[in-house]
């Protein structure tokens, strides 16, 4: 073989190697749910990749074997677990949740933006292939426990679109895989898929870190089911009585969600396994408590979580709204520092609410154009007031014979009614007012300056200002009509 042929052969081998690497990258990308949706003809009949099928076979799982879903809010993870041939569940696939709203803690009422926490059975009819969020699985909230405790809410889903108002939202590429896994499990005869939604992985360290959270009692109840799954690797059997979850309990009677629990017992094998587990857990918890002595965890808001992933929205649709996770946005703090921070947040929130209330009250007071405030920057000009006072009286011919002329003339020397409140904010005796009118050289009192009118009650606020005395001419005395022709 000559040198040219050898070089060509090497080039072919190099090209084949690059192609193989690229194929491997493509398979890996598909396995991490970067599915090319443009090639999917029927999203409800989408078949999992060949690499996913190979992984199930390696783990001893049938394509239609049962699955379970586990959600961990704090780190923003959704896991798909699948049963193997010995009916023990193993982790098949882990996905990063694109968006979940609210904070750690259960959903309590409609509109609180909280995503559910607890144990939820998912039935075939809860799969929604026609969701406006690409594909969706209804969580079934409120479940038996939620209803027993008066919790309310509707349409809480696991869906695509990466936008959440109380749901767990994935990307469309992730959702098509999760939907396919659930569909295959139901085809295999699974009656319901168990969804376990937790605030975080309930390890000893995490429980110690969140020990001061107001939801800790609720989480301690969920932890019993969490621990039993960790030990048995099988979804626990769920019942509700006395408004509480009970796990893997054999009852002497029926379980009434709001009534007294029947006499219950734990299967001996499970009881022994859990006893050993709890001894190890206690040692780990005591160790964690020493680690976090004097320290508490600051749980970030949804806005704080969104801020750390804001750049991910660049170049995407407005509906795309990743929320980040609480691990990255939260932090450990000294108890005193956290108390101060929470007090500042509360004060800021109260101030915001007060401003909104004042704004609504002002809008209500000025509705329809009535009670409109007079701006302080535009007071009534003082010359206008003086002109109103100094306006000379005009005598008509008939007024020469009128007995009431002095009273009418006195009225003409007063400011218009709309300005009397500004000129004379306090009532004066009639005699005193008349005396001041007849005084030719008496100094005038300081004229008030109008500064503002309250929209609520139309009161006038005045501030005194110094002005020069104003001379008011006294009208000439009238002669009786019989003296008009007299000498």
C-alpha positions in Angstrom: 0.0 0.0 0.0 1.5 3.3 -1.1 1.7 6.4 1.1 -1.2 8.1 -0.5 -3.5 5.2 0.1 -2.4 4.9 3.7 -3.1 8.6 4.3 -6.6 8.2 2.8 -7.3 5.2 5.1 -6.2 7.2 8.1 -8.6 10.0 7.1 -11.5 7.6 6.7 -10.8 6.2 10.2 -10.6 9.7 11.7 -13.9 10.7 10.0 -15.6 7.5 11.3 -14.3 8.2 14.8 -15.6 11.8 14.8 -19.0 10.6 13.5 -19.2 8.0 16.3 -18.4 10.7 18.9 -21.1 13.0 17.4 -23.6 10.1 17.5 -22.7 9.5 21.1 -23.3 13.2 21.9 -26.6 13.1 20.1 -27.8 10.1 22.1 -26.7 11.7 25.3 -28.5 14.9 24.4 -31.7 12.9 23.7 -31.3 11.1 27.0 -31.2 14.5 28.8 -34.6 15.4 27.2 -33.3 17.7 24.4 -35.8 16.0 22.1 -36.3 17.6 18.7 -40.0 18.2 19.0 -40.3 19.2 15.3 -39.7 15.5 14.4 -42.5 14.2 16.7 -45.6 13.5 14.7 -47.8 12.4 17.6 -46.8 13.7 21.1 -49.0 11.2 23.0 -47.5 8.2 21.2 -43.8 9.4 21.5 -41.5 6.4 22.1 -38.6 6.7 24.4 -35.1 6.7 22.9 -33.2 3.5 22.3 -30.6 4.5 24.9 -33.4 4.9 27.5 -34.7 1.4 26.6 -31.2 0.0 27.0 -30.8 1.6 30.4 -34.1 0.1 31.6 -33.0 -3.3 30.4 -29.7 -3.0 32.2 -31.5 -2.2 35.5 -33.8 -5.1 35.1 -36.9 -3.1 34.2 -39.7 -3.8 31.8 -40.9 -1.0 29.5 -44.4 -1.2 31.0 -43.3 -1.7 34.7 -44.8 0.6 37.4 -43.2 4.0 38.1 -43.3 6.5 40.9 -42.5 10.3 40.8 -40.6 12.1 43.5 -40.3 15.9 43.6 -37.8 17.9 45.7 -38.7 21.6 45.7 -35.6 23.1 47.3 -33.2 21.7 44.7 -35.8 21.8 41.9 -35.7 18.2 40.9 -38.2 15.7 39.6 -37.2 12.0 39.7 -38.8 9.0 37.8 -38.4 5.8 39.7 -39.3 2.4 38.1 -39.9 -1.0 39.5 -37.4 -3.8 38.6 -38.2 -7.5 38.3 -38.0 -7.9 42.1 -40.6 -5.1 42.5 -38.2 -2.7 44.1 -38.0 0.8 42.7 -34.8 2.3 41.3 -34.0 5.7 40.0 -34.4 5.8 36.3 -34.2 9.5 35.4 -33.7 12.8 37.1 -35.0 16.1 35.7 -34.4 19.7 36.7 -37.8 21.4 37.3 -37.9 24.5 35.1 -40.4 26.4 37.2 -42.3 26.1 40.5 -44.0 29.0 42.2 -44.3 30.2 45.8 -41.9 29.1 48.6 -41.3 25.9 50.5 -44.5 24.7 52.2 -47.8 23.1 51.2 -50.6 24.6 49.1 -53.4 25.8 51.4 -55.8 27.9 49.3 -56.7 28.9 45.8 -54.5 31.7 44.6 -51.6 31.4 47.1 -49.2 30.3 44.2 -48.0 27.4 46.3 -47.2 24.1 44.6 -48.6 21.0 46.5 -46.6 19.0 49.0 -47.7 15.5 50.0 -48.6 12.1 48.5 -50.9 12.1 45.5 -52.2 9.2 43.4 -52.2 9.8 39.7 -54.8 7.9 37.6 -54.9 7.4 33.8 -57.6 9.9 33.4 -55.3 12.6 34.9 -53.1 12.5 31.9 -54.1 15.4 29.6 -52.8 15.2 26.0 -54.6 18.4 25.0 -53.2 20.7 27.6 -52.5 24.3 26.5 -49.1 23.8 28.3 -48.1 21.1 25.7 -48.8 18.0 27.9 -49.9 17.8 31.5 -50.6 15.4 34.4 -53.0 16.6 37.0 -51.7 16.1 40.5 -55.2 15.5 41.9 -54.9 18.3 44.4 -56.7 18.5 46.8 -56.3 14.8 47.9 -58.0 13.2 50.9 -55.6 14.8 53.4 -56.0 18.2 51.9 -59.8 18.1 51.9 -59.9 16.9 55.5 -57.9 20.0 56.4 -60.0 22.4 54.4 -57.3 23.1 51.8 -58.5 24.3 48.4 -57.2 24.7 44.9 -57.8 23.5 41.3 -55.8 22.6 38.2 -52.5 21.9 39.9 -50.4 20.1 37.3 -47.1 18.8 36.2 -46.9 20.3 32.7 -44.7 21.8 30.0 -44.1 25.4 28.9 -41.8 26.3 31.9 -44.3 28.7 33.5 -45.9 28.1 36.9 -48.7 29.6 39.1 -48.8 26.8 41.6 -47.8 23.9 39.3 -44.6 22.0 38.6 -43.6 23.1 35.2 -41.0 21.3 33.0 -39.7 22.0 29.5 -41.8 20.5 26.7 -38.9 18.2 25.9 -38.8 16.9 29.5 -42.6 16.6 29.6 -42.9 14.4 26.5 -40.6 11.8 28.2 -42.3 11.9 31.6 -45.7 11.6 29.9 -44.5 8.6 27.8 -43.2 6.8 31.0 -46.5 7.2 32.8 -48.5 6.1 29.6 -46.4 3.0 29.3 -46.8 2.1 33.0 -50.6 2.4 32.7 -50.5 0.2 29.7 -48.7 -2.4 31.8 -51.6 -2.4 34.3 -50.5 0.0 37.0 -53.7 1.5 38.4 -52.2 4.6 39.9 -48.8 6.3 39.9 -47.7 7.7 43.3 -46.5 11.3 43.3 -44.4 12.2 46.4 -43.8 15.9 46.6 -41.4 17.1 49.3 -39.9 20.5 50.2 -36.4 18.9 50.2 -34.7 15.6 50.7 -35.6 14.8 54.3 -32.1 13.9 55.5 -31.0 14.6 59.1 -29.0 17.6 58.0 -31.8 19.2 55.9 -34.3 18.6 58.7 -32.0 20.3 61.2 -31.3 23.2 58.8 -35.1 23.8 58.4 -36.0 23.2 62.1 -37.3 26.7 62.6 -39.6 26.8 59.6 -43.3 27.2 60.5 -44.1 24.1 58.4 -41.8 21.7 60.3 -44.6 19.8 62.0 -46.2 19.1 58.6 -42.9 18.0 57.2 -42.2 15.7 60.2 -45.4 13.9 59.3 -44.4 13.6 55.6 -40.9 12.3 56.7 -42.4 9.1 58.0 -43.5 8.1 54.4 -40.2 9.5 53.0 -38.2 7.3 55.3 -40.2 4.2 54.6 -39.6 4.6 50.9 -35.9 5.1 51.5 -35.8 1.8 53.5 -38.2 -0.4 51.4 -37.7 1.2 48.0 -41.5 0.7 47.5 -44.2 3.5 47.5 -45.9 3.4 50.9 -49.6 2.6 51.3 -51.4 5.8 52.2 -54.4 6.4 54.5 -55.7 9.4 56.3 -57.3 9.6 59.7 -57.6 12.3 62.4 -56.7 14.7 59.5 -53.2 13.1 59.3 -51.3 10.9 56.9 -50.6 7.3 58.1 -48.2 5.0 56.2 -48.2 1.3 55.8 -50.5 0.8 58.8 -52.8 -2.2 59.3 -56.1 -1.0 60.8 -58.7 -2.9 62.8 -61.4 -0.9 61.0 -62.0 1.7 58.3 -59.9 4.8 58.0 -62.0 8.0 58.4 -60.1 11.1 57.2 -61.7 13.4 59.8 -62.5 10.7 62.4 -60.6 8.8 65.0 -58.0 6.4 63.7 -58.7 2.7 64.2 -56.3 0.5 66.2 -53.2 0.3 64.0 -50.1 -1.8 63.8 -46.9 -1.8 61.7 -45.9 -5.0 59.8 -43.1 -6.6 62.0 -40.4 -6.7 59.2 -41.0 -3.0 58.5 -41.0 -2.1 62.1 -37.6 -3.8 62.6 -36.1 -2.1 59.6 -37.4 1.3 60.6 -36.0 0.9 64.1 -32.5 0.4 62.8 -32.9 3.3 60.4 -34.1 5.7 63.1 -31.1 5.0 65.4 -28.7 6.0 62.6 -30.9 9.0 61.8 -30.8 10.3 65.4 -27.0 10.2 65.5 -26.9 12.2 62.2 -29.4 14.7 63.4 -27.5 15.4 66.7 -24.4 16.0 64.6 -26.2 18.4 62.3 -27.7 20.3 65.2 -24.1 21.0 66.5 -23.2 22.1 63.0 -26.1 24.6 62.8 -26.0 25.8 66.4 -26.9 29.5 66.4 -27.6 29.4 62.6 -30.9 29.4 60.7 -31.8 29.1 57.1 -33.1 32.1 55.2 -35.8 30.8 52.8 -35.7 33.0 49.6 -38.8 34.3 47.9 -39.9 33.4 44.4 -38.6 36.7 43.1 -35.2 36.1 44.7 -35.1 32.7 43.0 -36.0 34.1 39.6 -33.3 36.8 39.9 -30.5 34.2 39.9 -31.7 32.6 36.6 -32.9 35.8 34.9 -30.3 35.4 32.1 -31.9 32.1 31.0 -34.9 34.0 29.7 -32.9 35.8 27.1 -34.0 35.2 23.5 -37.0 33.0 24.6 -40.7 33.5 24.7 -42.2 35.7 27.3 -44.1 32.7 28.8 -40.8 31.0 29.5 -40.1 31.8 33.2 -37.6 29.6 35.0 -37.6 30.1 38.8 -34.3 28.7 39.9 -33.9 26.8 43.1 -33.9 27.7 46.8 -30.5 26.1 47.5 -28.8 28.7 45.3 -30.9 31.7 46.4 -31.1 30.9 50.1 -28.4 31.1 52.8 -27.5 30.3 56.4 -27.6 33.3 58.7 -27.2 34.1 62.4 -30.6 34.0 64.1 -30.3 37.7 65.1 -29.5 38.7 61.5 -32.5 36.8 60.1 -34.8 38.3 62.7 -33.7 41.8 61.6 -34.0 40.9 57.9 -37.5 39.6 58.3 -38.6 42.6 60.3 -37.3 44.9 57.5 -39.2 42.9 54.9 -42.4 43.1 57.0 -42.0 46.8 57.4 -41.5 47.3 53.7 -44.6 45.2 52.9 -46.7 47.1 55.4 -45.5 50.4 53.9 -46.4 49.1 50.4 -49.9 48.1 51.6 -50.5 51.5 53.3 -49.5 53.3 50.1 -51.9 51.2 48.1 -54.7 51.9 50.6 -54.1 55.7 50.5 -54.0 55.6 46.7 -57.4 53.8 46.5 -58.9 56.2 49.1 -57.7 59.2 47.0 -59.1 57.7 43.8 -62.4 57.1 45.6 -62.5 60.7 47.0 -61.8 62.3 43.6 -64.1 60.1 41.6 -66.4 62.0 39.3 -64.4 65.2 39.6 -65.6 66.2 43.0 -63.5 67.2 46.0 -60.4 67.7 43.8 -57.4 69.0 45.8 -56.2 72.6 45.2 -52.4 72.3 44.5 -50.3 74.0 47.2 -48.0 75.5 44.5 -50.9 77.6 43.2 -52.4 79.7 46.1 -55.2 82.2 45.5 -53.4 85.5 44.6 -53.6 88.1 47.3 -54.4 91.0 44.9 -57.6 89.1 44.0 -58.7 89.1 47.6 -57.9 92.8 48.0 -59.8 93.7 44.8 -62.8 91.9 46.1 -62.6 93.9 49.4 -61.9 97.3 47.8 -64.6 97.1 45.1 -66.6 100.3 45.4 -70.3 100.2 46.0 -72.6 101.2 43.1 -75.8 103.2 43.9 -78.8 102.8 41.7 -81.4 105.6 41.4 -83.9 103.5 43.4 -81.3 102.8 46.1 -81.5 106.5 47.0 -85.0 105.9 48.4 -84.2 102.4 49.9 -84.1 101.9 53.7 -82.0 98.7 53.3 -79.3 100.4 51.3 -76.6 100.3 54.1 -77.0 96.5 54.5 -76.7 96.0 50.7 -73.7 98.3 50.6 -72.1 96.3 53.4 -72.5 93.2 51.3 -70.8 94.7 48.3 -67.8 95.5 50.4 -67.3 91.8 51.4 -65.3 89.2 49.4 -67.3 86.8 47.2 -68.6 83.8 49.2 -66.1 81.4 47.7 -63.3 83.5 49.2 -64.8 84.4 52.5 -63.3 81.2 54.0 -59.9 82.4 53.1 -60.4 86.0 54.2 -62.2 85.3 57.4 -61.3 81.7 58.6 -63.0 82.4 61.9 -66.4 83.9 62.5 -66.5 87.5 63.9 -69.3 89.3 65.6 -71.5 91.3 63.2 -70.7 94.6 65.1 -67.0 94.1 64.9 -67.2 93.5 61.2 -69.2 96.6 60.6 -66.9 98.7 62.7 -63.9 97.5 60.7 -65.7 98.4 57.5 -66.4 102.0 58.7 -62.9 102.6 59.9 -61.1 104.7 57.3 -57.5 104.4 58.5 -57.6 101.3 60.7 -54.9 98.8 59.7 -56.2 95.6 58.1 -55.4 92.3 59.8 -52.8 90.0 58.2 -54.4 88.4 55.1 -54.3 84.6 55.1 -52.7 82.7 52.2 -54.5 79.6 50.9 -52.1 76.7 50.7 -54.2 73.5 50.2 -57.6 72.0 50.2 -58.2 68.5 51.5 -59.9 66.2 49.0 -61.5 64.3 51.8 -63.4 67.1 53.6 -62.7 70.2 51.5 -61.2 72.0 54.5 -59.0 75.0 53.8 -55.5 75.3 55.4 -54.3 78.8 55.8 -50.9 80.4 56.7 -50.7 84.1 57.8 -48.7 86.5 55.8 -47.9 90.2 56.4 -49.5 92.8 54.2 -49.7 96.6 54.3 -52.9 98.2 55.8 -55.7 98.7 53.4 -57.8 101.9 53.6 -61.4 101.5 52.9 -63.4 104.6 52.1 -66.6 105.0 54.2 -69.6 105.6 51.9 -71.1 109.2 52.2 -74.1 109.7 54.5 -77.4 110.0 52.7 -79.7 113.0 53.1 -83.4 112.3 53.6 -85.3 112.6 50.3 -87.2 115.7 51.5 -83.9 117.5 51.8 -82.9 116.9 48.2 -84.7 120.0 47.1 -83.8 121.9 50.3 -81.3 124.6 50.7 
